[in-house]
């Protein structure tokens, strides 16, 4: 799992989040509690902010 800050925007996350290898969270992304990112999934908050709610499961290869 990789968290990246970009242009002063950085990810924020709740408790109990799981990140499988190869997952990326970039920019202004707000993650709720117990969010799961499966293998090679991406959440990008580079252009606009992104919010992922509590107990969300982001499956393999999904790009948000």
C-alpha positions in Angstrom: 0.0 0.0 0.0 1.2 3.4 -0.9 -0.1 6.8 0.4 1.0 9.8 -1.7 0.7 13.5 -1.0 0.3 15.6 -4.1 0.2 19.4 -4.4 -0.3 19.7 -0.6 -3.2 17.3 -0.7 -2.9 14.1 1.3 -5.0 11.1 2.2 -6.9 10.9 5.5 -8.1 7.6 6.8 -10.2 6.2 9.6 -9.4 3.3 11.8 -9.1 -0.4 10.8 -8.4 0.2 7.1 -6.8 -2.6 5.1 -4.5 -2.1 2.0 -3.4 -5.1 0.0 -0.1 -5.0 -1.8 -0.1 -2.8 -4.9 -2.9 -0.5 -3.8 -2.5 3.3 -4.1 -4.2 6.2 -2.4 -3.2 9.6 -3.9 -4.1 13.2 -3.1 -7.2 14.5 -1.3 -8.9 11.2 -0.4 -10.9 10.7 2.8 -11.4 7.1 3.9 -13.9 6.1 6.5 -13.5 3.3 9.1 -12.8 -0.3 8.0 -12.3 0.4 4.3 -10.6 -2.4 2.4 -8.5 -1.9 -0.7 -7.8 -5.1 -2.6 -4.9 -5.9 -4.9 -3.8 -3.1 -7.3 -6.7 -0.8 -6.6 -6.3 3.0 -6.8 -8.1 5.9 -5.2 -7.1 9.3 -6.8 -8.0 12.6 -5.3 -5.8 14.6 -7.6 -8.3 16.6 -9.6 -11.3 16.6 -7.2 -11.6 15.3 -3.6 -12.8 11.7 -3.1 -14.7 10.3 -0.1 -15.0 6.5 0.5 -17.5 5.7 3.3 -17.3 3.3 6.2 -17.1 -0.4 5.6 -16.5 0.0 1.8 -14.7 -2.9 0.0 -12.8 -1.7 -3.1 -12.1 -4.8 -5.2 -9.1 -5.8 -7.2 -8.0 -3.5 -10.1 -10.7 -0.9 -9.3 -9.8 2.7 -10.0 -11.7 5.5 -8.3 
